[in-house]
């Protein structure tokens, strides 16, 4: 349903390092060249598809209007994880790189029996989740 998500930042270099660290456990890689974000104001992450093409689904940028980036109240980006370990690594990487916890890794039976997730805020206050479905116990 979604083509991509764009998240605003006030400090591109710090945010790129944060997203490099927290997206790696989920299998997402940066598809833009190192340093390109300082030249263009954009950095993108995604997965490689057939024949090496990259589908960049999460973008980081400075706001077009020149004002400060702010987090939306009630806005959250949820990213798919392949395992509980990936959710745990995502959460740990966020905390190690200056993010804050909004919910420790764990099952969320209020959503569904197999809904395993963790919630963090990035350096600009944007809320992110990593979600693994399909398991009711650790793999």
N, C-alpha and C positions, 0 to 999 in steps of 0.2 A: 504494500500500500504506500509506503513512504519511499521517496527516491533518495533523500539525504536529510541530515539534521545539521544545522549550523549553530554553533555556540560562540557567543561573544567573549572577548577577553580584554583586560587592561594591560597585561604583561605577556606579550607573545612568547618570549624566550622561556620564561618560567612555566607557562602553560603547555608549551610544546614538550618540555621535559616531563611534566606531570602526565600528559596524555600518552607519551611514548611508554612510560612505565606502567600505567594502569590498563592500557589497552593490549599490551603484549600478552598477558595471561589469557586473554579472550581470543587470541589468534588474529588480531587486527594489527596491520603494519602501516607505517606512514608511507604514503604513496607520493608525496611531494619531496623534492630534493632537499637535503640538509641545507639550512640557511635560506632557502627560498621564501620562507615565511617572513623574514625581515625585509626582503625585497618586494614581495607582492602583497604582504599582509594576510596571507592564507596558508594554512597547513591542513592536510587531509589524511585520514586513515581509512582503511578498509581491508578487503580480502582480495587475493589474486584469484582470477577465474581462468577459464579455458584459454590456452594460448598465451598466458602471461598477462592478459589484460587485468587492470586493477579496477575494482568497483569501490570507489571512495564514498563512504556512506556517512562519515562524521567529519565535519569541517570546523575549523577554528578560525576566527577572524576578529579584527577590530570593527566596532560598529561603523557602518557607512556614514551615519550622521555626525560622526566626530565626537559624540558624547561618550561618557563612561559606560562600559558594559555593566549591566545589572542582571541579577538572577530573577527569574519569574517566580512569583509565589504560587505554588501549585503545579509548576512545570517540572517535569522530570524526563530524562532520557534513559530508557531501559535497554541494555545491551544483552544479547544472547550469549550464554556461556555453555560450554560443552560438558562441564563436570562441576561437581561441588568444589573440587580442588581449584579450578579456575576462578570460581566465585571468591573463594578464600584468598587466593593470590591477588585478585583485583582489589579487594578490600585492604589487604596488607600493603600493597603498592601505593594505594591512595594515601594511607596514613604516613607511610615512609617518605612520601614526596610532598607533604604539606597540606594534604586534604584533611577533611574531618569526617568522622563516622556519623551516619544518620540511621544506622541499623546494622548490627553485627550479622555475619553470615549465619543463616539458619533456615529451617523450614517455616513457611508461613501458611499454616493450615486454614487460616481465615480466607485465603485466596483459593487454595486447592491443596490436596494431599501431597502433591509432588512439586509444589512451588518453593524452590530453594533460592534465596536471594540475599544480597547485601546492598546497602545504600550508603553513598558517600556524597560529600560536596567537594567540588574542585576549588581551585585557588580564587576563583571569582564568585563563589557561592552557588554555582549551578549544581543541581541535584542529579546524580547518576545512580543507576542500579545495574547490577549484573544478576541475571536470572538464568537458572538451570531448571528445566522441566524434564519429567520422564523417569525420575528416580525417587524412591521414598526412603532410601538409605544410601550411605556413602558408597561410591563405586570402588 
